[in-house]
């Protein structure tokens, strides 16, 4: 079961890496470019693996702070909603990539510094 937990952590971190990479790709695309669909894929991967990690907590003898997990979930939902709303537009607003990146950094900060 430890392998499954570590695999989920690995995939969760890859999802975070995807979100960071999307920021750099979005900035490279320039102003007026459509929002990269990778924002949705990274957020979805983070959501699925995070929920799986919390769901498997009793089996893997992990003890998570549920308030912290709730805050991380809210931030991730904000990322997903923003990405979903603006993914259908022909051009992303100039503020959007930086706002999404700020939310990603906030989520990583909560994960690391909230003990």
PyMOL CGO cylinders between C-alpha atoms (Angstrom):
from pymol import cmd
from pymol.cgo import CYLINDER

trace = [
    CYLINDER, 0.00, 0.00, 0.00, 2.98, 2.29, 0.58, 0.3, 1, 1, 1, 1, 1, 1,
    CYLINDER, 2.98, 2.29, 0.58, 3.83, 2.05, -3.11, 0.3, 1, 1, 1, 1, 1, 1,
    CYLINDER, 3.83, 2.05, -3.11, 0.34, 3.25, -4.05, 0.3, 1, 1, 1, 1, 1, 1,
    CYLINDER, 0.34, 3.25, -4.05, 0.62, 6.20, -1.66, 0.3, 1, 1, 1, 1, 1, 1,
    CYLINDER, 0.62, 6.20, -1.66, 4.04, 7.14, -3.03, 0.3, 1, 1, 1, 1, 1, 1,
    CYLINDER, 4.04, 7.14, -3.03, 2.74, 6.81, -6.60, 0.3, 1, 1, 1, 1, 1, 1,
    CYLINDER, 2.74, 6.81, -6.60, -0.13, 9.16, -5.76, 0.3, 1, 1, 1, 1, 1, 1,
    CYLINDER, -0.13, 9.16, -5.76, 2.28, 11.66, -4.16, 0.3, 1, 1, 1, 1, 1, 1,
    CYLINDER, 2.28, 11.66, -4.16, 4.47, 11.42, -7.27, 0.3, 1, 1, 1, 1, 1, 1,
    CYLINDER, 4.47, 11.42, -7.27, 1.51, 12.10, -9.57, 0.3, 1, 1, 1, 1, 1, 1,
    CYLINDER, 1.51, 12.10, -9.57, 0.31, 14.90, -7.29, 0.3, 1, 1, 1, 1, 1, 1,
    CYLINDER, 0.31, 14.90, -7.29, 3.70, 16.60, -7.58, 0.3, 1, 1, 1, 1, 1, 1,
    CYLINDER, 3.70, 16.60, -7.58, 3.66, 16.12, -11.35, 0.3, 1, 1, 1, 1, 1, 1,
    CYLINDER, 3.66, 16.12, -11.35, 0.31, 17.91, -11.44, 0.3, 1, 1, 1, 1, 1, 1,
    CYLINDER, 0.31, 17.91, -11.44, 1.85, 20.81, -9.54, 0.3, 1, 1, 1, 1, 1, 1,
    CYLINDER, 1.85, 20.81, -9.54, 4.75, 20.80, -11.97, 0.3, 1, 1, 1, 1, 1, 1,
    CYLINDER, 4.75, 20.80, -11.97, 2.30, 20.93, -14.87, 0.3, 1, 1, 1, 1, 1, 1,
    CYLINDER, 2.30, 20.93, -14.87, 0.66, 24.01, -13.39, 0.3, 1, 1, 1, 1, 1, 1,
    CYLINDER, 0.66, 24.01, -13.39, 4.03, 25.76, -13.00, 0.3, 1, 1, 1, 1, 1, 1,
    CYLINDER, 4.03, 25.76, -13.00, 4.98, 24.80, -16.56, 0.3, 1, 1, 1, 1, 1, 1,
    CYLINDER, 4.98, 24.80, -16.56, 1.66, 26.16, -17.85, 0.3, 1, 1, 1, 1, 1, 1,
    CYLINDER, 1.66, 26.16, -17.85, 2.54, 29.55, -16.42, 0.3, 1, 1, 1, 1, 1, 1,
    CYLINDER, 2.54, 29.55, -16.42, 5.79, 29.65, -18.37, 0.3, 1, 1, 1, 1, 1, 1,
    CYLINDER, 5.79, 29.65, -18.37, 4.10, 28.39, -21.54, 0.3, 1, 1, 1, 1, 1, 1,
    CYLINDER, 4.10, 28.39, -21.54, 1.34, 30.96, -21.17, 0.3, 1, 1, 1, 1, 1, 1,
    CYLINDER, 1.34, 30.96, -21.17, 3.85, 33.78, -20.68, 0.3, 1, 1, 1, 1, 1, 1,
    CYLINDER, 3.85, 33.78, -20.68, 5.80, 32.59, -23.72, 0.3, 1, 1, 1, 1, 1, 1,
    CYLINDER, 5.80, 32.59, -23.72, 2.61, 32.59, -25.83, 0.3, 1, 1, 1, 1, 1, 1,
    CYLINDER, 2.61, 32.59, -25.83, 2.20, 36.29, -25.08, 0.3, 1, 1, 1, 1, 1, 1,
    CYLINDER, 2.20, 36.29, -25.08, -0.73, 38.59, -24.60, 0.3, 1, 1, 1, 1, 1, 1,
    CYLINDER, -0.73, 38.59, -24.60, -3.85, 37.73, -26.51, 0.3, 1, 1, 1, 1, 1, 1,
    CYLINDER, -3.85, 37.73, -26.51, -3.13, 34.01, -26.65, 0.3, 1, 1, 1, 1, 1, 1,
    CYLINDER, -3.13, 34.01, -26.65, -5.85, 31.58, -25.60, 0.3, 1, 1, 1, 1, 1, 1,
    CYLINDER, -5.85, 31.58, -25.60, -5.48, 29.91, -22.23, 0.3, 1, 1, 1, 1, 1, 1,
    CYLINDER, -5.48, 29.91, -22.23, -3.57, 26.65, -22.46, 0.3, 1, 1, 1, 1, 1, 1,
    CYLINDER, -3.57, 26.65, -22.46, -5.76, 23.61, -21.70, 0.3, 1, 1, 1, 1, 1, 1,
    CYLINDER, -5.76, 23.61, -21.70, -2.90, 22.22, -19.62, 0.3, 1, 1, 1, 1, 1, 1,
    CYLINDER, -2.90, 22.22, -19.62, -4.15, 24.36, -16.72, 0.3, 1, 1, 1, 1, 1, 1,
    CYLINDER, -4.15, 24.36, -16.72, -7.23, 22.14, -16.59, 0.3, 1, 1, 1, 1, 1, 1,
    CYLINDER, -7.23, 22.14, -16.59, -5.22, 18.93, -16.89, 0.3, 1, 1, 1, 1, 1, 1,
    CYLINDER, -5.22, 18.93, -16.89, -2.80, 19.90, -14.13, 0.3, 1, 1, 1, 1, 1, 1,
    CYLINDER, -2.80, 19.90, -14.13, -5.61, 21.01, -11.82, 0.3, 1, 1, 1, 1, 1, 1,
    CYLINDER, -5.61, 21.01, -11.82, -7.55, 17.82, -12.55, 0.3, 1, 1, 1, 1, 1, 1,
    CYLINDER, -7.55, 17.82, -12.55, -4.53, 15.65, -11.81, 0.3, 1, 1, 1, 1, 1, 1,
    CYLINDER, -4.53, 15.65, -11.81, -3.96, 17.49, -8.56, 0.3, 1, 1, 1, 1, 1, 1,
    CYLINDER, -3.96, 17.49, -8.56, -7.61, 17.12, -7.60, 0.3, 1, 1, 1, 1, 1, 1,
    CYLINDER, -7.61, 17.12, -7.60, -7.83, 13.40, -8.34, 0.3, 1, 1, 1, 1, 1, 1,
    CYLINDER, -7.83, 13.40, -8.34, -4.57, 12.46, -6.67, 0.3, 1, 1, 1, 1, 1, 1,
    CYLINDER, -4.57, 12.46, -6.67, -5.23, 14.70, -3.67, 0.3, 1, 1, 1, 1, 1, 1,
    CYLINDER, -5.23, 14.70, -3.67, -8.65, 13.17, -3.10, 0.3, 1, 1, 1, 1, 1, 1,
    CYLINDER, -8.65, 13.17, -3.10, -7.19, 9.68, -3.50, 0.3, 1, 1, 1, 1, 1, 1,
    CYLINDER, -7.19, 9.68, -3.50, -4.46, 10.44, -0.96, 0.3, 1, 1, 1, 1, 1, 1,
    CYLINDER, -4.46, 10.44, -0.96, -6.98, 11.70, 1.58, 0.3, 1, 1, 1, 1, 1, 1,
    CYLINDER, -6.98, 11.70, 1.58, -9.33, 8.80, 0.85, 0.3, 1, 1, 1, 1, 1, 1,
    CYLINDER, -9.33, 8.80, 0.85, -6.57, 6.25, 1.39, 0.3, 1, 1, 1, 1, 1, 1,
    CYLINDER, -6.57, 6.25, 1.39, -5.36, 7.91, 4.60, 0.3, 1, 1, 1, 1, 1, 1,
    CYLINDER, -5.36, 7.91, 4.60, -6.93, 5.35, 6.97, 0.3, 1, 1, 1, 1, 1, 1,
    CYLINDER, -6.93, 5.35, 6.97, -5.46, 2.44, 5.01, 0.3, 1, 1, 1, 1, 1, 1,
    CYLINDER, -5.46, 2.44, 5.01, -1.98, 3.99, 4.79, 0.3, 1, 1, 1, 1, 1, 1,
    CYLINDER, -1.98, 3.99, 4.79, -1.93, 5.18, 8.44, 0.3, 1, 1, 1, 1, 1, 1,
    CYLINDER, -1.93, 5.18, 8.44, -1.61, 8.83, 7.39, 0.3, 1, 1, 1, 1, 1, 1,
    CYLINDER, -1.61, 8.83, 7.39, -3.08, 11.62, 9.47, 0.3, 1, 1, 1, 1, 1, 1,
    CYLINDER, -3.08, 11.62, 9.47, -3.95, 14.74, 7.48, 0.3, 1, 1, 1, 1, 1, 1,
    CYLINDER, -3.95, 14.74, 7.48, -5.10, 18.12, 8.79, 0.3, 1, 1, 1, 1, 1, 1,
    CYLINDER, -5.10, 18.12, 8.79, -8.54, 18.35, 7.23, 0.3, 1, 1, 1, 1, 1, 1,
    CYLINDER, -8.54, 18.35, 7.23, -8.71, 22.14, 7.53, 0.3, 1, 1, 1, 1, 1, 1,
    CYLINDER, -8.71, 22.14, 7.53, -5.46, 22.41, 5.58, 0.3, 1, 1, 1, 1, 1, 1,
    CYLINDER, -5.46, 22.41, 5.58, -6.78, 19.97, 2.97, 0.3, 1, 1, 1, 1, 1, 1,
    CYLINDER, -6.78, 19.97, 2.97, -9.98, 22.04, 2.74, 0.3, 1, 1, 1, 1, 1, 1,
    CYLINDER, -9.98, 22.04, 2.74, -8.02, 25.25, 2.14, 0.3, 1, 1, 1, 1, 1, 1,
    CYLINDER, -8.02, 25.25, 2.14, -5.91, 23.54, -0.52, 0.3, 1, 1, 1, 1, 1, 1,
    CYLINDER, -5.91, 23.54, -0.52, -9.08, 22.21, -2.15, 0.3, 1, 1, 1, 1, 1, 1,
    CYLINDER, -9.08, 22.21, -2.15, -10.64, 25.69, -2.23, 0.3, 1, 1, 1, 1, 1, 1,
    CYLINDER, -10.64, 25.69, -2.23, -7.53, 27.17, -3.86, 0.3, 1, 1, 1, 1, 1, 1,
    CYLINDER, -7.53, 27.17, -3.86, -7.46, 24.33, -6.40, 0.3, 1, 1, 1, 1, 1, 1,
    CYLINDER, -7.46, 24.33, -6.40, -11.15, 24.81, -7.18, 0.3, 1, 1, 1, 1, 1, 1,
    CYLINDER, -11.15, 24.81, -7.18, -10.45, 28.52, -7.78, 0.3, 1, 1, 1, 1, 1, 1,
    CYLINDER, -10.45, 28.52, -7.78, -7.67, 27.55, -10.21, 0.3, 1, 1, 1, 1, 1, 1,
    CYLINDER, -7.67, 27.55, -10.21, -9.95, 25.08, -11.97, 0.3, 1, 1, 1, 1, 1, 1,
    CYLINDER, -9.95, 25.08, -11.97, -12.90, 27.47, -12.22, 0.3, 1, 1, 1, 1, 1, 1,
    CYLINDER, -12.90, 27.47, -12.22, -10.76, 30.29, -13.61, 0.3, 1, 1, 1, 1, 1, 1,
    CYLINDER, -10.76, 30.29, -13.61, -9.16, 27.93, -16.10, 0.3, 1, 1, 1, 1, 1, 1,
    CYLINDER, -9.16, 27.93, -16.10, -12.51, 26.48, -17.13, 0.3, 1, 1, 1, 1, 1, 1,
    CYLINDER, -12.51, 26.48, -17.13, -14.16, 29.87, -17.59, 0.3, 1, 1, 1, 1, 1, 1,
    CYLINDER, -14.16, 29.87, -17.59, -11.33, 31.35, -19.65, 0.3, 1, 1, 1, 1, 1, 1,
    CYLINDER, -11.33, 31.35, -19.65, -10.34, 28.20, -21.59, 0.3, 1, 1, 1, 1, 1, 1,
    CYLINDER, -10.34, 28.20, -21.59, -13.28, 28.75, -23.94, 0.3, 1, 1, 1, 1, 1, 1,
    CYLINDER, -13.28, 28.75, -23.94, -12.41, 32.37, -24.69, 0.3, 1, 1, 1, 1, 1, 1,
    CYLINDER, -12.41, 32.37, -24.69, -10.35, 33.22, -27.78, 0.3, 1, 1, 1, 1, 1, 1,
    CYLINDER, -10.35, 33.22, -27.78, -7.88, 35.23, -25.69, 0.3, 1, 1, 1, 1, 1, 1,
    CYLINDER, -7.88, 35.23, -25.69, -6.96, 35.05, -22.02, 0.3, 1, 1, 1, 1, 1, 1,
    CYLINDER, -6.96, 35.05, -22.02, -6.86, 38.33, -20.08, 0.3, 1, 1, 1, 1, 1, 1,
    CYLINDER, -6.86, 38.33, -20.08, -3.37, 39.60, -19.31, 0.3, 1, 1, 1, 1, 1, 1,
    CYLINDER, -3.37, 39.60, -19.31, -3.89, 39.22, -15.56, 0.3, 1, 1, 1, 1, 1, 1,
    CYLINDER, -3.89, 39.22, -15.56, -5.01, 35.59, -15.69, 0.3, 1, 1, 1, 1, 1, 1,
    CYLINDER, -5.01, 35.59, -15.69, -1.68, 33.69, -15.97, 0.3, 1, 1, 1, 1, 1, 1,
    CYLINDER, -1.68, 33.69, -15.97, -0.20, 35.64, -13.07, 0.3, 1, 1, 1, 1, 1, 1,
    CYLINDER, -0.20, 35.64, -13.07, -3.33, 35.14, -10.97, 0.3, 1, 1, 1, 1, 1, 1,
    CYLINDER, -3.33, 35.14, -10.97, -3.30, 31.40, -11.66, 0.3, 1, 1, 1, 1, 1, 1,
    CYLINDER, -3.30, 31.40, -11.66, 0.43, 31.21, -10.88, 0.3, 1, 1, 1, 1, 1, 1,
    CYLINDER, 0.43, 31.21, -10.88, -0.16, 33.10, -7.64, 0.3, 1, 1, 1, 1, 1, 1,
    CYLINDER, -0.16, 33.10, -7.64, -2.83, 30.60, -6.65, 0.3, 1, 1, 1, 1, 1, 1,
    CYLINDER, -2.83, 30.60, -6.65, -0.46, 27.71, -7.46, 0.3, 1, 1, 1, 1, 1, 1,
    CYLINDER, -0.46, 27.71, -7.46, 2.25, 29.29, -5.31, 0.3, 1, 1, 1, 1, 1, 1,
    CYLINDER, 2.25, 29.29, -5.31, -0.29, 29.84, -2.52, 0.3, 1, 1, 1, 1, 1, 1,
    CYLINDER, -0.29, 29.84, -2.52, -1.29, 26.17, -2.69, 0.3, 1, 1, 1, 1, 1, 1,
    CYLINDER, -1.29, 26.17, -2.69, 2.32, 25.01, -2.55, 0.3, 1, 1, 1, 1, 1, 1,
    CYLINDER, 2.32, 25.01, -2.55, 2.96, 27.38, 0.35, 0.3, 1, 1, 1, 1, 1, 1,
    CYLINDER, 2.96, 27.38, 0.35, -0.01, 26.01, 2.27, 0.3, 1, 1, 1, 1, 1, 1,
    CYLINDER, -0.01, 26.01, 2.27, 1.21, 22.47, 1.61, 0.3, 1, 1, 1, 1, 1, 1,
    CYLINDER, 1.21, 22.47, 1.61, 4.75, 23.18, 2.80, 0.3, 1, 1, 1, 1, 1, 1,
    CYLINDER, 4.75, 23.18, 2.80, 4.41, 25.72, 5.59, 0.3, 1, 1, 1, 1, 1, 1,
    CYLINDER, 4.41, 25.72, 5.59, 1.09, 24.81, 7.24, 0.3, 1, 1, 1, 1, 1, 1,
    CYLINDER, 1.09, 24.81, 7.24, 2.08, 22.30, 9.90, 0.3, 1, 1, 1, 1, 1, 1,
]
cmd.load_cgo(trace, "trace")
